[in-house]
């Protein structure tokens, strides 16, 4: 499961239209408290777009 962001990142790199958001695809499982993956980023180290995705995902679940 924790390999999914890396795999998605590699797939997205092969699609030119996705290049502007490749980094966001890689980091979209990071968590504010640092318990996310793949890099274990915390707080404002996580791109704003990824933090927004986390909020939307919490309400969509």
PDB file of N, H, CA, C and O in Angstrom:
ATOM      1  N   UNK A   1       0.821  -1.193   0.000  1.00  0.00           N
ATOM      2  CA  UNK A   1       0.000   0.000   0.000  1.00  0.00           C
ATOM      3  C   UNK A   1       0.869   1.262   0.000  1.00  0.00           C
ATOM      4  O   UNK A   1       0.571   2.227  -0.704  1.00  0.00           O
ATOM      5  N   UNK A   2       1.936   1.249   0.788  1.00  0.00           N
ATOM      6  H   UNK A   2       2.178   0.465   1.361  1.00  0.00           H
ATOM      7  CA  UNK A   2       2.761   2.446   0.873  1.00  0.00           C
ATOM      8  C   UNK A   2       3.592   2.678  -0.384  1.00  0.00           C
ATOM      9  O   UNK A   2       4.214   3.731  -0.524  1.00  0.00           O
ATOM     10  N   UNK A   3       3.611   1.718  -1.292  1.00  0.00           N
ATOM     11  H   UNK A   3       3.105   0.863  -1.178  1.00  0.00           H
ATOM     12  CA  UNK A   3       4.314   1.891  -2.569  1.00  0.00           C
ATOM     13  C   UNK A   3       3.448   2.625  -3.587  1.00  0.00           C
ATOM     14  O   UNK A   3       3.945   3.083  -4.616  1.00  0.00           O
ATOM     15  N   UNK A   4       2.170   2.737  -3.304  1.00  0.00           N
ATOM     16  H   UNK A   4       1.766   2.365  -2.469  1.00  0.00           H
ATOM     17  CA  UNK A   4       1.236   3.305  -4.276  1.00  0.00           C
ATOM     18  C   UNK A   4       1.603   4.714  -4.726  1.00  0.00           C
ATOM     19  O   UNK A   4       1.540   4.986  -5.925  1.00  0.00           O
ATOM     20  N   UNK A   5       1.990   5.641  -3.815  1.00  0.00           N
ATOM     21  H   UNK A   5       2.041   5.420  -2.841  1.00  0.00           H
ATOM     22  CA  UNK A   5       2.353   6.974  -4.313  1.00  0.00           C
ATOM     23  C   UNK A   5       3.539   6.946  -5.276  1.00  0.00           C
ATOM     24  O   UNK A   5       3.565   7.698  -6.250  1.00  0.00           O
ATOM     25  N   UNK A   6       4.516   6.085  -5.009  1.00  0.00           N
ATOM     26  H   UNK A   6       4.495   5.474  -4.218  1.00  0.00           H
ATOM     27  CA  UNK A   6       5.670   5.998  -5.884  1.00  0.00           C
ATOM     28  C   UNK A   6       5.291   5.430  -7.246  1.00  0.00           C
ATOM     29  O   UNK A   6       5.757   5.915  -8.277  1.00  0.00           O
ATOM     30  N   UNK A   7       4.454   4.413  -7.250  1.00  0.00           N
ATOM     31  H   UNK A   7       4.075   4.019  -6.413  1.00  0.00           H
ATOM     32  CA  UNK A   7       4.004   3.811  -8.508  1.00  0.00           C
ATOM     33  C   UNK A   7       3.173   4.825  -9.304  1.00  0.00           C
ATOM     34  O   UNK A   7       3.363   4.984 -10.509  1.00  0.00           O
ATOM     35  N   UNK A   8       2.256   5.504  -8.620  1.00  0.00           N
ATOM     36  H   UNK A   8       2.102   5.375  -7.640  1.00  0.00           H
ATOM     37  CA  UNK A   8       1.427   6.525  -9.280  1.00  0.00           C
ATOM     38  C   UNK A   8       2.289   7.641  -9.841  1.00  0.00           C
ATOM     39  O   UNK A   8       2.034   8.143 -10.936  1.00  0.00           O
ATOM     40  N   UNK A   9       3.298   8.024  -9.097  1.00  0.00           N
ATOM     41  H   UNK A   9       3.505   7.616  -8.207  1.00  0.00           H
ATOM     42  CA  UNK A   9       4.230   9.071  -9.515  1.00  0.00           C
ATOM     43  C   UNK A   9       4.931   8.677 -10.812  1.00  0.00           C
ATOM     44  O   UNK A   9       5.034   9.487 -11.733  1.00  0.00           O
ATOM     45  N   UNK A  10       5.409   7.447 -10.886  1.00  0.00           N
ATOM     46  H   UNK A  10       5.325   6.789 -10.138  1.00  0.00           H
ATOM     47  CA  UNK A  10       6.097   6.971 -12.094  1.00  0.00           C
ATOM     48  C   UNK A  10       5.154   6.934 -13.295  1.00  0.00           C
ATOM     49  O   UNK A  10       5.535   7.309 -14.403  1.00  0.00           O
ATOM     50  N   UNK A  11       3.929   6.482 -13.070  1.00  0.00           N
ATOM     51  H   UNK A  11       3.619   6.177 -12.169  1.00  0.00           H
ATOM     52  CA  UNK A  11       2.954   6.442 -14.162  1.00  0.00           C
ATOM     53  C   UNK A  11       2.643   7.857 -14.638  1.00  0.00           C
ATOM     54  O   UNK A  11       2.605   8.115 -15.841  1.00  0.00           O
ATOM     55  N   UNK A  12       2.419   8.778 -13.690  1.00  0.00           N
ATOM     56  H   UNK A  12       2.450   8.568 -12.713  1.00  0.00           H
ATOM     57  CA  UNK A  12       2.085  10.160 -14.046  1.00  0.00           C
ATOM     58  C   UNK A  12       3.215  10.838 -14.821  1.00  0.00           C
ATOM     59  O   UNK A  12       2.956  11.672 -15.689  1.00  0.00           O
ATOM     60  N   UNK A  13       4.460  10.486 -14.514  1.00  0.00           N
ATOM     61  H   UNK A  13       4.670   9.809 -13.809  1.00  0.00           H
ATOM     62  CA  UNK A  13       5.585  11.080 -15.231  1.00  0.00           C
ATOM     63  C   UNK A  13       5.577  10.721 -16.713  1.00  0.00           C
ATOM     64  O   UNK A  13       6.181  11.422 -17.524  1.00  0.00           O
ATOM     65  N   UNK A  14       4.908   9.653 -17.062  1.00  0.00           N
ATOM     66  H   UNK A  14       4.417   9.084 -16.403  1.00  0.00           H
ATOM     67  CA  UNK A  14       4.865   9.251 -18.469  1.00  0.00           C
ATOM     68  C   UNK A  14       3.752   9.954 -19.249  1.00  0.00           C
ATOM     69  O   UNK A  14       3.624   9.764 -20.459  1.00  0.00           O
ATOM     70  N   UNK A  15       2.955  10.757 -18.563  1.00  0.00           N
ATOM     71  H   UNK A  15       3.059  10.911 -17.581  1.00  0.00           H
ATOM     72  CA  UNK A  15       1.855  11.480 -19.205  1.00  0.00           C
ATOM     73  C   UNK A  15       2.184  12.982 -19.171  1.00  0.00           C
ATOM     74  O   UNK A  15       2.104  13.602 -18.111  1.00  0.00           O
ATOM     75  N   UNK A  16       2.547  13.564 -20.303  1.00  0.00           N
ATOM     76  H   UNK A  16       2.612  13.061 -21.164  1.00  0.00           H
ATOM     77  CA  UNK A  16       2.966  14.963 -20.317  1.00  0.00           C
ATOM     78  C   UNK A  16       1.961  15.927 -19.678  1.00  0.00           C
ATOM     79  O   UNK A  16       2.360  16.904 -19.045  1.00  0.00           O
ATOM     80  N   UNK A  17       0.683  15.664 -19.839  1.00  0.00           N
ATOM     81  H   UNK A  17       0.359  14.870 -20.354  1.00  0.00           H
ATOM     82  CA  UNK A  17      -0.341  16.548 -19.293  1.00  0.00           C
ATOM     83  C   UNK A  17      -0.350  16.567 -17.760  1.00  0.00           C
ATOM     84  O   UNK A  17      -0.842  17.520 -17.155  1.00  0.00           O
ATOM     85  N   UNK A  18       0.187  15.529 -17.140  1.00  0.00           N
ATOM     86  H   UNK A  18       0.586  14.755 -17.631  1.00  0.00           H
ATOM     87  CA  UNK A  18       0.200  15.437 -15.672  1.00  0.00           C
ATOM     88  C   UNK A  18       1.465  16.004 -15.034  1.00  0.00           C
ATOM     89  O   UNK A  18       1.549  16.087 -13.809  1.00  0.00           O
ATOM     90  N   UNK A  19       2.440  16.391 -15.835  1.00  0.00           N
ATOM     91  H   UNK A  19       2.372  16.323 -16.830  1.00  0.00           H
ATOM     92  CA  UNK A  19       3.706  16.876 -15.293  1.00  0.00           C
ATOM     93  C   UNK A  19       3.548  17.998 -14.264  1.00  0.00           C
ATOM     94  O   UNK A  19       4.300  18.015 -13.290  1.00  0.00           O
ATOM     95  N   UNK A  20       2.606  18.940 -14.429  1.00  0.00           N
ATOM     96  H   UNK A  20       1.995  18.926 -15.220  1.00  0.00           H
ATOM     97  CA  UNK A  20       2.475  19.995 -13.420  1.00  0.00           C
ATOM     98  C   UNK A  20       2.058  19.485 -12.034  1.00  0.00           C
ATOM     99  O   UNK A  20       2.290  20.170 -11.038  1.00  0.00           O
ATOM    100  N   UNK A  21       1.452  18.306 -11.953  1.00  0.00           N
ATOM    101  H   UNK A  21       1.263  17.749 -12.762  1.00  0.00           H
ATOM    102  CA  UNK A  21       0.988  17.815 -10.649  1.00  0.00           C
ATOM    103  C   UNK A  21       1.682  16.524 -10.201  1.00  0.00           C
ATOM    104  O   UNK A  21       1.229  15.882  -9.254  1.00  0.00           O
ATOM    105  N   UNK A  22       2.760  16.141 -10.860  1.00  0.00           N
ATOM    106  H   UNK A  22       3.127  16.662 -11.630  1.00  0.00           H
ATOM    107  CA  UNK A  22       3.463  14.899 -10.513  1.00  0.00           C
ATOM    108  C   UNK A  22       3.896  14.906  -9.043  1.00  0.00           C
ATOM    109  O   UNK A  22       3.737  13.900  -8.351  1.00  0.00           O
ATOM    110  N   UNK A  23       4.432  16.011  -8.566  1.00  0.00           N
ATOM    111  H   UNK A  23       4.561  16.828  -9.128  1.00  0.00           H
ATOM    112  CA  UNK A  23       4.885  16.099  -7.163  1.00  0.00           C
ATOM    113  C   UNK A  23       3.705  15.914  -6.201  1.00  0.00           C
ATOM    114  O   UNK A  23       3.841  15.263  -5.165  1.00  0.00           O
ATOM    115  N   UNK A  24       2.564  16.483  -6.546  1.00  0.00           N
ATOM    116  H   UNK A  24       2.454  17.012  -7.387  1.00  0.00           H
ATOM    117  CA  UNK A  24       1.379  16.363  -5.690  1.00  0.00           C
ATOM    118  C   UNK A  24       0.887  14.921  -5.639  1.00  0.00           C
ATOM    119  O   UNK A  24       0.440  14.448  -4.593  1.00  0.00           O
ATOM    120  N   UNK A  25       0.969  14.233  -6.754  1.00  0.00           N
ATOM    121  H   UNK A  25       1.332  14.617  -7.604  1.00  0.00           H
ATOM    122  CA  UNK A  25       0.581  12.823  -6.791  1.00  0.00           C
ATOM    123  C   UNK A  25       1.478  12.023  -5.857  1.00  0.00           C
ATOM    124  O   UNK A  25       1.007  11.135  -5.146  1.00  0.00           O
ATOM    125  N   UNK A  26       2.759  12.333  -5.858  1.00  0.00           N
ATOM    126  H   UNK A  26       3.142  13.054  -6.435  1.00  0.00           H
ATOM    127  CA  UNK A  26       3.714  11.624  -5.010  1.00  0.00           C
ATOM    128  C   UNK A  26       3.456  11.877  -3.522  1.00  0.00           C
ATOM    129  O   UNK A  26       3.642  10.977  -2.703  1.00  0.00           O
ATOM    130  N   UNK A  27       3.037  13.076  -3.170  1.00  0.00           N
ATOM    131  H   UNK A  27       2.886  13.807  -3.836  1.00  0.00           H
ATOM    132  CA  UNK A  27       2.920  13.477  -1.761  1.00  0.00           C
ATOM    133  C   UNK A  27       1.500  13.436  -1.197  1.00  0.00           C
ATOM    134  O   UNK A  27       1.290  13.862  -0.062  1.00  0.00           O
ATOM    135  N   UNK A  28       0.534  12.945  -1.941  1.00  0.00           N
ATOM    136  H   UNK A  28       0.705  12.599  -2.863  1.00  0.00           H
ATOM    137  CA  UNK A  28      -0.850  13.086  -1.499  1.00  0.00           C
ATOM    138  C   UNK A  28      -1.243  12.206  -0.310  1.00  0.00           C
ATOM    139  O   UNK A  28      -2.371  12.313   0.173  1.00  0.00           O
ATOM    140  N   UNK A  29      -0.347  11.340   0.177  1.00  0.00           N
ATOM    141  H   UNK A  29       0.569  11.253  -0.215  1.00  0.00           H
ATOM    142  CA  UNK A  29      -0.650  10.539   1.366  1.00  0.00           C
ATOM    143  C   UNK A  29       0.079  11.030   2.613  1.00  0.00           C
ATOM    144  O   UNK A  29       0.070  10.355   3.642  1.00  0.00           O
ATOM    145  N   UNK A  30       0.705  12.195   2.528  1.00  0.00           N
ATOM    146  H   UNK A  30       0.712  12.744   1.692  1.00  0.00           H
ATOM    147  CA  UNK A  30       1.358  12.771   3.704  1.00  0.00           C
ATOM    148  C   UNK A  30       0.287  13.240   4.693  1.00  0.00           C
ATOM    149  O   UNK A  30      -0.816  13.616   4.297  1.00  0.00           O
ATOM    150  N   UNK A  31       0.627  13.212   5.981  1.00  0.00           N
ATOM    151  H   UNK A  31       1.523  12.907   6.303  1.00  0.00           H
ATOM    152  CA  UNK A  31      -0.320  13.629   7.031  1.00  0.00           C
ATOM    153  C   UNK A  31       0.274  14.738   7.868  1.00  0.00           C
ATOM    154  O   UNK A  31       1.484  14.778   8.095  1.00  0.00           O
ATOM    155  N   UNK A  32      -0.572  15.632   8.325  1.00  0.00           N
ATOM    156  H   UNK A  32      -1.554  15.599   8.141  1.00  0.00           H
ATOM    157  CA  UNK A  32      -0.171  16.794   9.116  1.00  0.00           C
ATOM    158  C   UNK A  32       0.723  16.401  10.293  1.00  0.00           C
ATOM    159  O   UNK A  32       1.664  17.123  10.622  1.00  0.00           O
ATOM    160  N   UNK A  33       0.436  15.268  10.924  1.00  0.00           N
ATOM    161  H   UNK A  33      -0.328  14.681  10.656  1.00  0.00           H
ATOM    162  CA  UNK A  33       1.183  14.846  12.114  1.00  0.00           C
ATOM    163  C   UNK A  33       2.478  14.098  11.791  1.00  0.00           C
ATOM    164  O   UNK A  33       3.176  13.660  12.705  1.00  0.00           O
ATOM    165  N   UNK A  34       2.807  13.945  10.514  1.00  0.00           N
ATOM    166  H   UNK A  34       2.240  14.301   9.771  1.00  0.00           H
ATOM    167  CA  UNK A  34       4.042  13.280  10.115  1.00  0.00           C
ATOM    168  C   UNK A  34       3.931  11.773   9.984  1.00  0.00           C
ATOM    169  O   UNK A  34       4.924  11.107   9.689  1.00  0.00           O
ATOM    170  N   UNK A  35       2.744  11.220  10.197  1.00  0.00           N
ATOM    171  H   UNK A  35       1.938  11.760  10.436  1.00  0.00           H
ATOM    172  CA  UNK A  35       2.550   9.776  10.124  1.00  0.00           C
ATOM    173  C   UNK A  35       2.210   9.294   8.716  1.00  0.00           C
ATOM    174  O   UNK A  35       1.926   8.114   8.514  1.00  0.00           O
ATOM    175  N   UNK A  36       2.238  10.193   7.756  1.00  0.00           N
ATOM    176  H   UNK A  36       2.468  11.152   7.920  1.00  0.00           H
ATOM    177  CA  UNK A  36       1.927   9.811   6.379  1.00  0.00           C
ATOM    178  C   UNK A  36       3.139   9.233   5.665  1.00  0.00           C
ATOM    179  O   UNK A  36       4.173   8.964   6.276  1.00  0.00           O
ATOM    180  N   UNK A  37       2.992   9.052   4.390  1.00  0.00           N
ATOM    181  H   UNK A  37       2.152   9.270   3.893  1.00  0.00           H
ATOM    182  CA  UNK A  37       4.074   8.489   3.575  1.00  0.00           C
ATOM    183  C   UNK A  37       3.989   9.094   2.186  1.00  0.00           C
ATOM    184  O   UNK A  37       2.912   9.558   1.809  1.00  0.00           O
ATOM    185  N   UNK A  38       5.022   9.117   1.431  1.00  0.00           N
ATOM    186  H   UNK A  38       5.896   8.741   1.738  1.00  0.00           H
ATOM    187  CA  UNK A  38       6.251   8.348   1.523  1.00  0.00           C
ATOM    188  C   UNK A  38       7.381   9.036   2.285  1.00  0.00           C
ATOM    189  O   UNK A  38       8.337   8.362   2.669  1.00  0.00           O
ATOM    190  N   UNK A  39       7.315  10.341   2.519  1.00  0.00           N
ATOM    191  H   UNK A  39       6.538  10.889   2.207  1.00  0.00           H
ATOM    192  CA  UNK A  39       8.444  11.053   3.120  1.00  0.00           C
ATOM    193  C   UNK A  39       8.268  11.388   4.594  1.00  0.00           C
ATOM    194  O   UNK A  39       9.229  11.800   5.243  1.00  0.00           O
ATOM    195  N   UNK A  40       7.071  11.222   5.137  1.00  0.00           N
ATOM    196  H   UNK A  40       6.290  10.888   4.610  1.00  0.00           H
ATOM    197  CA  UNK A  40       6.824  11.567   6.540  1.00  0.00           C
ATOM    198  C   UNK A  40       6.880  13.062   6.807  1.00  0.00           C
ATOM    199  O   UNK A  40       7.309  13.488   7.880  1.00  0.00           O
ATOM    200  N   UNK A  41       6.450  13.859   5.840  1.00  0.00           N
ATOM    201  H   UNK A  41       6.102  13.514   4.969  1.00  0.00           H
ATOM    202  CA  UNK A  41       6.438  15.313   6.013  1.00  0.00           C
ATOM    203  C   UNK A  41       5.426  15.705   7.084  1.00  0.00           C
ATOM    204  O   UNK A  41       4.469  14.976   7.340  1.00  0.00           O
ATOM    205  N   UNK A  42       5.644  16.861   7.706  1.00  0.00           N
ATOM    206  H   UNK A  42       6.422  17.454   7.497  1.00  0.00           H
ATOM    207  CA  UNK A  42       4.718  17.354   8.729  1.00  0.00           C
ATOM    208  C   UNK A  42       4.250  18.764   8.398  1.00  0.00           C
ATOM    209  O   UNK A  42       4.929  19.522   7.706  1.00  0.00           O
ATOM    210  N   UNK A  43       3.077  19.089   8.912  1.00  0.00           N
ATOM    211  H   UNK A  43       2.525  18.473   9.475  1.00  0.00           H
ATOM    212  CA  UNK A  43       2.553  20.445   8.857  1.00  0.00           C
ATOM    213  C   UNK A  43       2.695  21.122   7.517  1.00  0.00           C
ATOM    214  O   UNK A  43       2.288  20.597   6.481  1.00  0.00           O
ATOM    215  N   UNK A  44       3.290  22.316   7.562  1.00  0.00           N
ATOM    216  H   UNK A  44       3.621  22.743   8.404  1.00  0.00           H
ATOM    217  CA  UNK A  44       3.386  23.142   6.363  1.00  0.00           C
ATOM    218  C   UNK A  44       4.454  22.673   5.383  1.00  0.00           C
ATOM    219  O   UNK A  44       4.626  23.278   4.325  1.00  0.00           O
ATOM    220  N   UNK A  45       5.176  21.600   5.718  1.00  0.00           N
ATOM    221  H   UNK A  45       5.036  21.108   6.577  1.00  0.00           H
ATOM    222  CA  UNK A  45       6.091  20.991   4.737  1.00  0.00           C
ATOM    223  C   UNK A  45       5.283  20.337   3.611  1.00  0.00           C
ATOM    224  O   UNK A  45       5.770  20.182   2.491  1.00  0.00           O
ATOM    225  N   UNK A  46       4.052  19.962   3.925  1.00  0.00           N
ATOM    226  H   UNK A  46       3.656  20.087   4.835  1.00  0.00           H
ATOM    227  CA  UNK A  46       3.175  19.310   2.955  1.00  0.00           C
ATOM    228  C   UNK A  46       2.575  20.395   2.058  1.00  0.00           C
ATOM    229  O   UNK A  46       2.054  21.389   2.562  1.00  0.00           O
ATOM    230  N   UNK A  47       2.642  20.217   0.746  1.00  0.00           N
ATOM    231  H   UNK A  47       3.066  19.409   0.336  1.00  0.00           H
ATOM    232  CA  UNK A  47       2.061  21.219  -0.153  1.00  0.00           C
ATOM    233  C   UNK A  47       0.578  21.463   0.160  1.00  0.00           C
ATOM    234  O   UNK A  47      -0.151  20.534   0.505  1.00  0.00           O
ATOM    235  N   UNK A  48       0.150  22.704   0.038  1.00  0.00           N
ATOM    236  H   UNK A  48       0.743  23.459  -0.242  1.00  0.00           H
ATOM    237  CA  UNK A  48      -1.226  23.093   0.335  1.00  0.00           C
ATOM    238  C   UNK A  48      -2.230  22.221  -0.420  1.00  0.00           C
ATOM    239  O   UNK A  48      -3.240  21.805   0.147  1.00  0.00           O
ATOM    240  N   UNK A  49      -1.960  21.947  -1.678  1.00  0.00           N
ATOM    241  H   UNK A  49      -1.139  22.285  -2.139  1.00  0.00           H
ATOM    242  CA  UNK A  49      -2.890  21.139  -2.473  1.00  0.00           C
ATOM    243  C   UNK A  49      -3.089  19.751  -1.861  1.00  0.00           C
ATOM    244  O   UNK A  49      -4.197  19.215  -1.870  1.00  0.00           O
ATOM    245  N   UNK A  50      -2.024  19.182  -1.336  1.00  0.00           N
ATOM    246  H   UNK A  50      -1.124  19.617  -1.328  1.00  0.00           H
ATOM    247  CA  UNK A  50      -2.124  17.860  -0.714  1.00  0.00           C
ATOM    248  C   UNK A  50      -2.898  17.930   0.595  1.00  0.00           C
ATOM    249  O   UNK A  50      -3.620  16.994   0.940  1.00  0.00           O
ATOM    250  N   UNK A  51      -2.756  19.024   1.323  1.00  0.00           N
ATOM    251  H   UNK A  51      -2.169  19.785   1.043  1.00  0.00           H
ATOM    252  CA  UNK A  51      -3.527  19.195   2.561  1.00  0.00           C
ATOM    253  C   UNK A  51      -5.013  19.335   2.245  1.00  0.00           C
ATOM    254  O   UNK A  51      -5.858  18.822   2.978  1.00  0.00           O
ATOM    255  N   UNK A  52      -5.326  20.023   1.162  1.00  0.00           N
ATOM    256  H   UNK A  52      -4.639  20.440   0.566  1.00  0.00           H
ATOM    257  CA  UNK A  52      -6.727  20.170   0.747  1.00  0.00           C
ATOM    258  C   UNK A  52      -7.297  18.808   0.351  1.00  0.00           C
ATOM    259  O   UNK A  52      -8.423  18.475   0.720  1.00  0.00           O
ATOM    260  N   UNK A  53      -6.529  18.027  -0.391  1.00  0.00           N
ATOM    261  H   UNK A  53      -5.614  18.297  -0.691  1.00  0.00           H
ATOM    262  CA  UNK A  53      -6.970  16.692  -0.784  1.00  0.00           C
ATOM    263  C   UNK A  53      -7.271  15.852   0.457  1.00  0.00           C
ATOM    264  O   UNK A  53      -8.254  15.112   0.473  1.00  0.00           O
ATOM    265  N   UNK A  54      -6.441  15.954   1.491  1.00  0.00           N
ATOM    266  H   UNK A  54      -5.642  16.555   1.478  1.00  0.00           H
ATOM    267  CA  UNK A  54      -6.656  15.195   2.730  1.00  0.00           C
ATOM    268  C   UNK A  54      -7.976  15.575   3.393  1.00  0.00           C
ATOM    269  O   UNK A  54      -8.686  14.709   3.903  1.00  0.00           O
ATOM    270  N   UNK A  55      -8.304  16.851   3.389  1.00  0.00           N
ATOM    271  H   UNK A  55      -7.727  17.555   2.975  1.00  0.00           H
ATOM    272  CA  UNK A  55      -9.573  17.299   3.984  1.00  0.00           C
ATOM    273  C   UNK A  55     -10.750  16.769   3.177  1.00  0.00           C
ATOM    274  O   UNK A  55     -11.713  16.254   3.745  1.00  0.00           O
ATOM    275  N   UNK A  56     -10.677  16.892   1.867  1.00  0.00           N
ATOM    276  H   UNK A  56      -9.894  17.310   1.405  1.00  0.00           H
ATOM    277  CA  UNK A  56     -11.751  16.395   1.000  1.00  0.00           C
ATOM    278  C   UNK A  56     -11.910  14.882   1.169  1.00  0.00           C
ATOM    279  O   UNK A  56     -13.030  14.376   1.231  1.00  0.00           O
ATOM    280  N   UNK A  57     -10.802  14.174   1.241  1.00  0.00           N
ATOM    281  H   UNK A  57      -9.892  14.585   1.191  1.00  0.00           H
ATOM    282  CA  UNK A  57     -10.842  12.733   1.401  1.00  0.00           C
ATOM    283  C   UNK A  57     -11.492  12.346   2.736  1.00  0.00           C
ATOM    284  O   UNK A  57     -12.229  11.362   2.801  1.00  0.00           O
ATOM    285  N   UNK A  58     -11.228  13.098   3.775  1.00  0.00           N
ATOM    286  H   UNK A  58     -10.630  13.897   3.722  1.00  0.00           H
ATOM    287  CA  UNK A  58     -11.818  12.803   5.095  1.00  0.00           C
ATOM    288  C   UNK A  58     -13.342  12.949   5.048  1.00  0.00           C
ATOM    289  O   UNK A  58     -14.055  12.166   5.676  1.00  0.00           O
ATOM    290  N   UNK A  59     -13.838  13.924   4.324  1.00  0.00           N
ATOM    291  H   UNK A  59     -13.259  14.560   3.814  1.00  0.00           H
ATOM    292  CA  UNK A  59     -15.289  14.114   4.234  1.00  0.00           C
ATOM    293  C   UNK A  59     -15.935  13.184   3.228  1.00  0.00           C
ATOM    294  O   UNK A  59     -17.119  12.870   3.351  1.00  0.00           O
ATOM    295  N   UNK A  60     -15.185  12.741   2.243  1.00  0.00           N
ATOM    296  H   UNK A  60     -14.223  12.996   2.144  1.00  0.00           H
ATOM    297  CA  UNK A  60     -15.731  11.855   1.215  1.00  0.00           C
ATOM    298  C   UNK A  60     -15.858  10.432   1.702  1.00  0.00           C
ATOM    299  O   UNK A  60     -16.734   9.692   1.256  1.00  0.00           O
ATOM    300  N   UNK A  61     -14.972  10.039   2.630  1.00  0.00           N
ATOM    301  H   UNK A  61     -14.260  10.640   2.992  1.00  0.00           H
ATOM    302  CA  UNK A  61     -14.908   8.646   3.117  1.00  0.00           C
ATOM    303  C   UNK A  61     -16.166   8.171   3.665  1.00  0.00           C
ATOM    304  O   UNK A  61     -16.253   7.025   4.108  1.00  0.00           O
TER     305      UNK A  61
END
